[in-house]
């Protein structure tokens, strides 16, 4: 392939099945992922992990820390700092309980997969180093779902710092995918005193990398990525610091990016409106002419 765009070999068959009505789309699960940023002498860098090649979904692809919403992420016991839930609900396009769950998932997953915690003892502070054995035990319990994030924060007397997040984008997995996610992307700056580590069982390496460097690796076909991942990297390019990127999040359009798959004239045309670089034309001799299937990415 000319670049590092992740493209599963089973997609053409699934697109045909969607078009002819033999595939019923599964409902997407809500998820959150975080573009964790820090400043370097060469400019801002973003934290990325590489998914293990053995993973069923996007194995070998680079991504950001993130994952699905836990049903307990809307627990009302969570102490909250930053914009009220109603403001987040308006920003994210969901109800207040859903907004809390999505924001909570972003903070929780960042801690679970990168060891970075966007929470503090009060609304104006953030915890320091979280690499001790006691912190690791709590992180492992969260990953195993042995405790909820609300229970973890309550026991440690911590406040979730929603003000340290900026909503960046929203992408929905195509309708023909077997695993579907409605994912909100957030930006955040690495808190002072904290450091990332590869805490995810789903990743075989992690890197801090400048967006331009990562995008160049994708363009050369050296770094495998899904469309939302490389799109976010390109969107980070104009910013000279992590703080600039976070500040820019407030004005970003969160209209969901929806992919469209069409079967036309013996080929499959897969496109993401507004992101023409990801359009693919895949030969398919068995494709009926002018068949259309709606999709989301």
NORDARA-V278667 format. One record per pair of residues at least 24 apart in sequence whose ideal C-beta (glycine too) atoms are under 10 Angstrom apart, sorted by sequence separation. I is the first residue (numbers start at 1). J is the second residue. D is the distance in whole Angstrom. If there is no record, write none. Layout:
# NORDARA-V278667
I;J;D, I;J;D
This chain:
# NORDARA-V278667
73;97;9, 74;98;7, 76;100;8, 80;104;9, 111;135;9, 115;139;7, 162;186;10, 164;188;6, 165;189;10, 209;233;9, 211;235;8, 212;236;9, 263;287;4, 264;288;9, 265;289;6, 271;295;9, 272;296;9, 273;297;10, 73;98;10, 74;99;9, 75;100;8, 78;103;9, 164;189;7, 211;236;4, 212;237;6, 262;287;9, 263;288;6, 264;289;6, 265;290;8, 268;293;9, 270;295;8, 272;297;5, 74;100;5, 75;101;9, 78;104;6, 113;139;9, 210;236;9, 211;237;5, 231;257;8, 263;289;8, 264;290;6, 271;297;9, 73;100;7, 74;101;4, 111;138;9, 112;139;6, 161;188;9, 164;191;7, 210;237;9, 211;238;10, 263;290;8, 264;291;7, 270;297;9, 36;64;7, 73;101;4, 74;102;9, 111;139;6, 112;140;9, 211;239;9, 262;290;8, 263;291;4, 264;292;8, 35;64;6, 36;65;7, 69;98;8, 72;101;9, 73;102;8, 75;104;8, 78;107;10, 127;156;8, 228;257;7, 262;291;7, 263;292;7, 33;63;7, 34;64;6, 35;65;9, 71;101;8, 73;103;8, 74;104;7, 112;142;6, 113;143;9, 119;149;9, 161;191;9, 227;257;8, 261;291;9, 262;292;5, 263;293;7, 33;64;5, 34;65;5, 35;66;10, 69;100;10, 70;101;8, 73;104;4, 74;105;10, 108;139;10, 111;142;7, 112;143;5, 127;158;7, 261;292;8, 262;293;7, 33;65;7, 34;66;6, 69;101;5, 72;104;9, 73;105;5, 111;143;10, 126;158;10, 227;259;8, 260;292;8, 261;293;5, 262;294;9, 32;65;10, 33;66;3, 69;102;6, 73;106;9, 109;142;9, 119;152;9, 125;158;10, 126;159;10, 260;293;8, 261;294;8, 262;295;9, 32;66;6, 33;67;8, 69;103;10, 70;104;8, 73;107;9, 108;142;6, 109;143;10, 119;153;6, 125;159;9, 127;161;10, 211;245;9, 259;293;10, 260;294;6, 261;295;5, 31;66;6, 32;67;8, 69;104;8, 70;105;7, 73;108;7, 108;143;10, 117;152;10, 121;156;9, 122;157;9, 124;159;9, 126;161;6, 259;294;9, 260;295;6, 31;67;6, 32;68;8, 69;105;4, 72;108;10, 73;109;10, 82;118;10, 117;153;9, 121;157;6, 122;158;9, 123;159;6, 125;161;9, 258;294;8, 259;295;4, 260;296;9, 261;297;10, 31;68;5, 32;69;7, 68;105;7, 69;106;9, 81;118;10, 112;149;9, 119;156;8, 120;157;10, 121;158;6, 122;159;6, 123;160;10, 124;161;9, 258;295;7, 259;296;6, 260;297;9, 29;67;10, 30;68;7, 31;69;6, 67;105;7, 70;108;7, 81;119;9, 111;149;8, 119;157;10, 120;158;6, 121;159;7, 123;161;7, 126;164;7, 258;296;4, 259;297;4, 29;68;5, 30;69;4, 66;105;8, 67;106;9, 69;108;9, 70;109;9, 81;120;8, 117;156;9, 119;158;4, 120;159;6, 122;161;10, 123;162;10, 124;163;10, 257;296;8, 258;297;7, 29;69;7, 66;106;7, 69;109;9, 79;119;9, 108;148;9, 109;149;10, 118;158;10, 119;159;6, 120;160;9, 123;163;8, 256;296;7, 257;297;6, 32;73;9, 65;106;9, 67;108;8, 68;109;8, 78;119;10, 81;122;8, 82;123;8, 108;149;4, 111;152;9, 117;158;8, 119;160;5, 120;161;6, 231;272;8, 234;275;9, 256;297;9, 67;109;4, 81;123;4, 107;149;7, 108;150;10, 118;160;7, 119;161;6, 30;73;9, 66;109;5, 67;110;10, 79;122;9, 80;123;9, 81;124;8, 117;160;10, 118;161;5, 119;162;10, 185;228;7, 227;270;10, 231;274;9, 234;277;9, 65;109;6, 66;110;8, 79;123;9, 81;125;10, 104;148;9, 105;149;8, 108;152;8, 117;161;9, 118;162;8, 120;164;9, 185;229;9, 228;272;9, 231;275;6, 6;51;10, 64;109;9, 65;110;5, 67;112;7, 104;149;6, 108;153;9, 118;163;9, 119;164;9, 183;228;7, 187;232;9, 227;272;6, 230;275;9, 64;110;9, 65;111;9, 66;112;10, 67;113;7, 104;150;8, 107;153;9, 118;164;5, 185;231;9, 231;277;9, 65;112;8, 66;113;7, 118;165;7, 181;228;10, 185;232;6, 228;275;9, 230;277;8, 231;278;8, 8;56;10, 65;113;4, 66;114;10, 101;149;10, 187;235;10, 227;275;6, 230;278;8, 8;57;9, 64;113;9, 65;114;5, 104;153;9, 187;236;8, 8;58;8, 63;113;10, 64;114;9, 65;115;9, 100;150;10, 185;235;9, 227;277;8, 228;278;10, 6;57;10, 8;59;10, 65;116;8, 227;278;5, 6;58;6, 108;160;9, 187;239;10, 189;241;9, 190;242;7, 226;278;9, 6;59;9, 107;160;6, 173;226;9, 174;227;10, 189;242;5, 6;60;8, 106;160;10, 107;161;8, 188;242;9, 189;243;6, 6;61;5, 107;162;8, 110;165;9, 171;226;9, 173;228;9, 187;242;8, 4;60;10, 5;61;10, 6;62;9, 104;160;7, 106;162;9, 143;199;8, 171;227;8, 172;228;10, 189;245;8, 4;61;8, 6;63;10, 103;160;8, 107;164;8, 143;200;9, 171;228;4, 188;245;10, 189;246;6, 4;62;8, 104;162;9, 107;165;7, 143;201;8, 170;228;9, 171;229;9, 187;245;6, 188;246;7, 219;277;10, 103;162;5, 106;165;6, 140;199;9, 169;228;7, 187;246;5, 32;92;10, 100;160;9, 139;199;6, 171;231;8, 186;246;9, 187;247;9, 106;167;9, 130;191;10, 136;197;10, 171;232;9, 187;248;8, 188;249;9, 30;92;10, 100;162;9, 103;165;6, 169;231;7, 187;249;5, 47;110;9, 99;162;9, 128;191;8, 130;193;9, 131;194;9, 136;199;8, 169;232;6, 186;249;7, 30;94;8, 49;113;7, 103;167;9, 127;191;8, 128;192;8, 129;193;6, 130;194;6, 131;195;7, 168;232;7, 185;249;9, 49;114;8, 102;167;9, 126;191;4, 128;193;4, 129;194;6, 130;195;9, 187;252;9, 47;113;10, 125;191;10, 126;192;7, 127;193;8, 128;194;7, 129;195;7, 131;197;7, 169;235;7, 231;297;10, 47;114;6, 126;193;8, 127;194;7, 130;197;9, 168;235;8, 185;252;9, 30;98;7, 99;167;10, 102;170;10, 118;186;10, 126;194;8, 131;199;10, 168;236;9, 32;101;9, 47;116;8, 130;199;10, 185;254;9, 228;297;7, 32;102;5, 78;148;9, 118;188;6, 184;254;8, 227;297;6, 30;101;7, 31;102;8, 32;103;7, 34;105;10, 77;148;9, 78;149;7, 79;150;9, 118;189;9, 120;191;8, 226;297;8, 30;102;6, 32;104;8, 33;105;9, 34;106;5, 70;142;9, 78;150;5, 116;188;8, 118;190;10, 119;191;9, 184;256;10, 32;105;4, 33;106;7, 34;107;8, 72;145;8, 75;148;6, 77;150;5, 78;151;10, 80;153;10, 118;191;7, 183;256;9, 31;105;7, 32;106;4, 36;110;6, 71;145;10, 75;149;8, 76;150;8, 77;151;8, 78;152;10, 79;153;6, 88;162;7, 93;167;10, 116;190;6, 117;191;8, 182;256;7, 183;257;10, 30;105;7, 31;106;9, 32;107;9, 34;109;7, 70;145;7, 72;147;9, 73;148;8, 75;150;4, 78;153;6, 79;154;8, 87;162;9, 91;166;10, 92;167;6, 116;191;7, 32;108;9, 33;109;7, 34;110;5, 67;143;10, 72;148;4, 73;149;6, 74;150;9, 75;151;8, 77;153;8, 78;154;8, 91;167;5, 110;186;9, 114;190;9, 118;194;9, 32;109;6, 33;110;9, 36;113;10, 71;148;9, 72;149;7, 73;150;8, 77;154;6, 81;158;10, 82;159;9, 85;162;9, 88;165;9, 93;170;8, 117;194;7, 168;245;9, 31;109;8, 32;110;9, 36;114;6, 70;148;7, 72;150;7, 75;153;9, 79;157;8, 81;159;5, 82;160;8, 84;162;9, 92;170;8, 105;183;10, 106;184;7, 110;188;7, 116;194;5, 168;246;9, 34;113;9, 70;149;7, 72;151;8, 75;154;9, 79;158;7, 80;159;7, 81;160;7, 82;161;6, 83;162;6, 88;167;8, 105;184;9, 106;185;9, 107;186;9, 115;194;8, 116;195;8, 166;245;8, 33;113;9, 34;114;8, 36;116;6, 70;150;10, 78;158;10, 79;159;4, 80;160;6, 81;161;5, 82;162;4, 83;163;7, 102;182;9, 106;186;5, 110;190;10, 114;194;9, 115;195;7, 116;196;6, 166;246;5, 168;248;9, 169;249;9, 78;159;9, 79;160;7, 80;161;9, 81;162;6, 82;163;3, 102;183;9, 103;184;9, 105;186;10, 107;188;9, 114;195;9, 115;196;6, 116;197;9, 165;246;8, 166;247;8, 168;249;5, 34;116;9, 36;118;9, 78;160;6, 80;162;6, 81;163;6, 82;164;7, 83;165;9, 102;184;5, 106;188;8, 114;196;5, 115;197;5, 164;246;8, 166;248;8, 167;249;6, 170;252;10, 177;259;9, 80;163;10, 81;164;9, 82;165;8, 103;186;8, 111;194;10, 113;196;9, 114;197;7, 115;198;9, 116;199;9, 166;249;3, 167;250;8, 169;252;7, 170;253;9, 175;258;9, 176;259;9, 34;118;9, 78;162;10, 102;186;9, 113;197;10, 114;198;8, 115;199;5, 165;249;8, 166;250;6, 168;252;6, 169;253;8, 170;254;5, 172;256;5, 174;258;9, 175;259;8, 99;184;10, 113;198;8, 114;199;6, 115;200;10, 166;251;10, 167;252;7, 169;254;7, 170;255;7, 171;256;7, 172;257;7, 174;259;5, 175;260;10, 176;261;6, 110;196;9, 113;199;6, 114;200;8, 166;252;8, 168;254;8, 169;255;9, 170;256;5, 171;257;5, 172;258;6, 173;259;8, 174;260;9, 175;261;8, 112;199;7, 113;200;4, 167;254;6, 169;256;9, 170;257;7, 171;258;9, 172;259;8, 174;261;7, 94;182;10, 111;199;8, 112;200;7, 113;201;9, 169;257;7, 171;259;9, 110;199;10, 112;201;10, 113;202;8, 114;203;10, 94;184;9, 113;203;7, 93;184;9, 109;200;9, 115;206;10, 92;184;6, 114;206;7, 91;184;10, 113;206;9, 92;186;10, 176;270;9, 174;270;8, 174;272;9, 171;272;9, 171;275;10, 69;181;10, 68;181;7, 69;182;9, 67;181;9, 68;182;10, 69;183;10, 182;296;8, 183;297;10, 66;181;9, 68;183;9, 69;184;10, 180;295;10, 181;296;10, 57;173;9, 67;183;10, 180;296;8, 66;183;7, 176;293;7, 180;297;10, 66;184;9, 175;293;7, 176;294;10, 177;295;8, 66;185;8, 174;293;9, 175;294;6, 176;295;6, 177;296;9, 57;177;8, 66;186;9, 174;294;9, 175;295;4, 176;296;10, 177;297;9, 57;178;9, 58;179;9, 64;185;8, 174;295;4, 175;296;6, 56;178;9, 57;179;5, 64;186;9, 173;295;9, 174;296;6, 175;297;9, 56;179;8, 64;187;10, 65;188;10, 172;295;9, 173;296;6, 174;297;5, 57;181;9, 172;296;3, 173;297;6, 171;296;8, 172;297;6, 171;297;6, 34;165;7, 35;166;9, 65;196;9, 32;165;9, 35;168;6, 67;200;9, 34;168;9, 35;169;9, 65;199;9, 66;200;10, 32;167;10, 33;168;9, 65;200;7, 67;202;9, 33;169;10, 63;200;10, 33;171;9, 65;203;9, 63;202;9, 31;171;10, 63;203;8, 31;172;10, 46;187;9, 47;188;10, 62;203;9, 65;206;9, 31;173;9, 47;190;8, 59;202;10, 62;205;9, 28;172;6, 29;173;9, 58;202;10, 60;204;9, 62;206;10, 28;173;6, 44;189;9, 45;190;9, 57;202;9, 59;204;10, 62;207;8, 28;174;10, 26;173;9, 28;175;9, 49;196;9, 55;202;6, 62;209;9, 25;173;10, 33;181;9, 50;198;9, 52;200;9, 54;202;9, 55;203;9, 25;174;9, 26;175;9, 28;177;9, 31;180;10, 32;181;10, 47;196;5, 49;198;7, 51;200;9, 52;201;8, 55;204;10, 25;175;4, 29;179;8, 31;181;4, 32;182;10, 33;183;6, 34;184;10, 35;185;7, 36;186;9, 37;187;6, 39;189;8, 49;199;9, 52;202;6, 54;204;9, 24;175;9, 25;176;7, 26;177;8, 28;179;9, 29;180;7, 30;181;8, 31;182;7, 32;183;7, 33;184;8, 34;185;8, 35;186;7, 36;187;8, 37;188;7, 38;189;7, 39;190;9, 49;200;6, 51;202;6, 52;203;7, 53;204;8, 23;175;8, 25;177;8, 26;178;7, 28;180;4, 29;181;6, 30;182;5, 31;183;4, 32;184;5, 33;185;5, 34;186;5, 35;187;5, 36;188;6, 37;189;5, 38;190;4, 50;202;10, 51;203;6, 52;204;5, 62;214;7, 23;176;6, 25;178;10, 26;179;8, 27;180;7, 28;181;5, 29;182;7, 30;183;8, 31;184;7, 32;185;8, 33;186;7, 34;187;7, 35;188;7, 36;189;8, 37;190;7, 38;191;10, 49;202;8, 50;203;6, 51;204;8, 52;205;9, 26;180;5, 28;182;4, 29;183;9, 30;184;8, 31;185;10, 32;186;7, 34;188;5, 35;189;10, 36;190;6, 38;192;10, 49;203;4, 50;204;6, 51;205;10, 23;178;9, 25;180;7, 27;182;9, 28;183;8, 36;191;10, 48;203;9, 49;204;8, 50;205;5, 62;217;9, 18;174;9, 38;194;10, 49;205;7, 50;206;7, 62;218;8, 18;175;6, 19;176;9, 38;195;10, 48;205;9, 49;206;5, 50;207;8, 18;176;5, 36;194;10, 38;196;9, 48;206;7, 49;207;8, 91;249;10, 15;174;8, 17;176;7, 18;177;10, 47;206;7, 48;207;6, 91;250;9, 14;174;9, 15;175;9, 16;176;9, 36;196;7, 47;207;8, 48;208;8, 14;175;9, 15;176;5, 46;207;9, 47;208;6, 48;209;6, 62;223;5, 63;224;10, 91;252;10, 93;254;7, 14;176;4, 45;207;9, 46;208;7, 47;209;8, 61;223;9, 62;224;7, 63;225;7, 92;254;7, 93;255;9, 11;174;8, 13;176;9, 14;177;7, 45;208;4, 46;209;6, 48;211;10, 60;223;10, 61;224;5, 62;225;5, 63;226;7, 91;254;7, 93;256;8, 12;176;9, 14;178;8, 44;208;10, 45;209;6, 46;210;8, 60;224;5, 61;225;6, 62;226;9, 64;228;9, 11;176;7, 45;210;5, 46;211;6, 59;224;9, 61;226;6, 63;228;9, 64;229;7, 10;176;9, 11;177;8, 44;210;7, 45;211;8, 48;214;7, 58;224;8, 63;229;6, 10;177;9, 43;210;6, 44;211;7, 46;213;10, 58;225;9, 62;229;6, 10;178;8, 40;208;8, 42;210;6, 43;211;8, 44;212;10, 45;213;9, 46;214;7, 58;226;6, 61;229;7, 62;230;9, 64;232;8, 8;177;8, 40;209;10, 43;212;8, 45;214;9, 57;226;9, 64;233;10, 8;178;9, 38;208;7, 40;210;7, 42;212;9, 43;213;10, 37;208;9, 42;213;9, 53;224;10, 58;229;9, 62;233;9, 36;208;9, 50;223;8, 51;224;9, 37;211;9, 50;224;8, 48;223;9, 50;225;10, 51;226;10, 35;211;9, 48;225;9, 48;229;8, 48;233;9, 46;232;8, 46;233;7, 46;236;7, 45;236;10, 44;236;7, 43;236;10, 44;237;10, 35;229;10, 43;237;10, 33;228;8, 44;239;6, 33;229;9, 43;239;8, 44;240;7, 46;242;9, 35;232;6, 43;240;6, 44;241;6, 45;242;8, 35;233;9, 43;241;8, 44;242;5, 33;232;9, 37;236;8, 43;242;9, 44;243;9, 46;245;9, 35;235;9, 44;244;8, 35;236;7, 39;240;9, 44;245;6, 37;239;9, 39;241;6, 40;242;9, 44;246;10, 38;241;10, 39;242;5, 37;241;9, 38;242;6, 39;243;8, 37;242;4, 39;244;10, 36;242;9, 37;243;9, 35;242;10, 37;244;10, 37;245;6, 37;246;7, 4;214;10, 35;245;8, 4;215;10, 35;246;9, 3;215;10, 4;217;7, 5;218;8, 3;217;10, 4;218;4, 35;249;9, 3;218;6, 4;219;8, 3;219;5, 4;220;8, 5;221;9, 2;219;8, 3;220;8, 4;221;5, 7;224;10, 2;220;9, 3;221;5, 4;222;7, 6;224;5, 2;221;7, 3;222;9, 4;223;5, 5;224;8, 6;225;6, 7;226;9, 1;221;6, 3;223;9, 4;224;5, 5;225;7, 6;226;5, 7;227;10, 3;224;9, 4;225;5, 5;226;8, 6;227;8, 3;225;9, 4;226;10, 5;227;7, 1;224;9, 6;229;8, 5;229;10, 6;230;9, 4;229;9, 5;230;7, 4;230;7, 3;230;8, 28;256;10, 19;261;8, 18;261;7, 19;262;8, 20;263;9, 19;263;5, 16;261;9, 18;263;9, 15;261;4, 14;261;9, 15;262;9, 16;263;6, 15;263;7, 12;261;9, 19;268;9, 11;261;8, 12;263;9, 16;268;8, 15;268;5, 15;269;10, 12;267;9, 13;268;10, 15;270;7, 12;268;5, 11;268;8, 12;270;9, 11;270;7, 7;270;8, 15;282;8, 20;287;10, 12;280;10, 16;284;7, 19;287;8, 20;288;7, 25;293;9, 28;296;7, 11;280;9, 15;284;8, 19;288;7, 25;294;9, 12;282;5, 16;286;7, 21;291;10, 23;293;9, 25;295;8, 7;278;10, 11;282;8, 12;283;9, 13;284;9, 16;287;6, 19;290;10, 20;291;7, 25;296;9, 5;277;9, 12;284;5, 15;287;8, 16;288;8, 19;291;4, 21;293;9, 5;278;6, 7;280;7, 13;286;9, 18;291;9, 19;292;7, 20;293;9, 3;277;8, 12;286;9, 18;292;10, 19;293;4, 3;278;10, 5;280;8, 7;282;8, 12;287;8, 16;291;8, 18;293;4, 19;294;10, 15;291;9, 17;293;9, 18;294;8, 16;293;8, 18;295;8, 15;293;6, 1;280;10, 14;293;9, 15;295;8, 14;295;10
